[in-house]
């Protein structure tokens, strides 16, 4: 009797290589025409940095940054982006206004890492995980150790008073990560119908991004390859003590701030 | 499946400036690979088509963040695989696993029955069926390496893993494939491995 346990890697690889050209794929559809129709309908727009130009002090700072980093290349280089993001006060976060905002399917992978327990998550990250008192124990906890310092995600199912968010299929999603360790980790791109409000959360600088869903991209290190690329709902984001906190939900600004009040 | 690198570099650079014709040429160049990568994840023709199309559109709008001169193929495949994974997860949320498997069998999406195939095909059908039962990431890394002939660097970029871990992940995927094969599996060459 044959036993596949005795097949070597080389034999298996050879078998798979032989299978490759004969693999029963369905015929490849012509995607080019459909893709062309869609991108012609919504022309690409250059990413425009958020205008800080209203504030003369910021203008001076931004001008200094641009001078030091030699002009236009500064807007492309991720390091420079981060310098600008810090200028926006929330470490690890870049916020941009784009038009039009790219369209993505409503539900894309959250890529939150592995599901785990609070104790395990706490041992895997380099900061103290905060749980908002108003929401209580999360329905699920995820930890991603590929993010320097670790990233934890607290997921809450919809419940009375907390609507379902179709982008996450959750009620509330809270993420916490060391924004000071991962510059440029999280990029938010908001279209014209999304509200972008610079705000203060528990005395720390933050953003309220609401209205039309916005694009969120996470990226580790100086790489073009996003970990996450998805549409996000209303989000309150701020930094305290080196940790960046993010609350995503379908809740109003006031309700999001009420949750934030139970966090650092 | 791939054009000359210089052609590709030029096309990507032109597409980055919004040249739709250049991007369409890239889509034509990579649509078979993108569709097949998506199919390896979704195991469903319609979902694979949707995922590949969505990925091409998303990649176009993300070109502003694409590093000039970087290889386009693994960057694209990463977006394709993410989108396909999303479709697969959404499909599983909609339909119970068992129901879905039953539908797949009924609609012919699953591998052909070994009994109905010639002996040479039986070997391939068994491999295809066994691959279908593997984890998505295992099937994807095996496909990248052994079906699509990706370099280790391209695999690392497409899978977003350090280059040094590609070999070990590939080896683990082969180990799990070996464990999932039926006990009477025989190599296509007719060589039976006695155990």
Interface residues (C-beta under 8 A of the other chain):
Chain A: X1 X2 X3 X4 X5 X6 X7 X9 X11 X12 X13 X15 X16 X17 X18 X19 X20 X22 X23 X24 X25 X26 X28 X29 X30 X31 X32 X34 X35 X36 X38 X39 X40 X43 X44 X46 X47 X102 X103 X104 X105 X107 X108 X109 X111 X169 X217 X223 X224 X225 X226 X227 X229
Chain B: X18 X20 X23 X24 X27 X28 X31 X32 X34 X35 X36 X39 X45 X48 X49 X52 X53 X54 X56 X57 X58 X60 X61 X62 X63 X64 X65 X66 X67 X70 X74 X75 X78 X79 X82 X83 X85 X86 X87 X89 X90 X93 X111 X112 X123 X124 X127 X128 X142 X146 X147 X148 X157 X160 X171 X174 X177 X178 X179 X181 X182 X183 X184 X185 X186 X187 X188 X192 X193 X194 X195
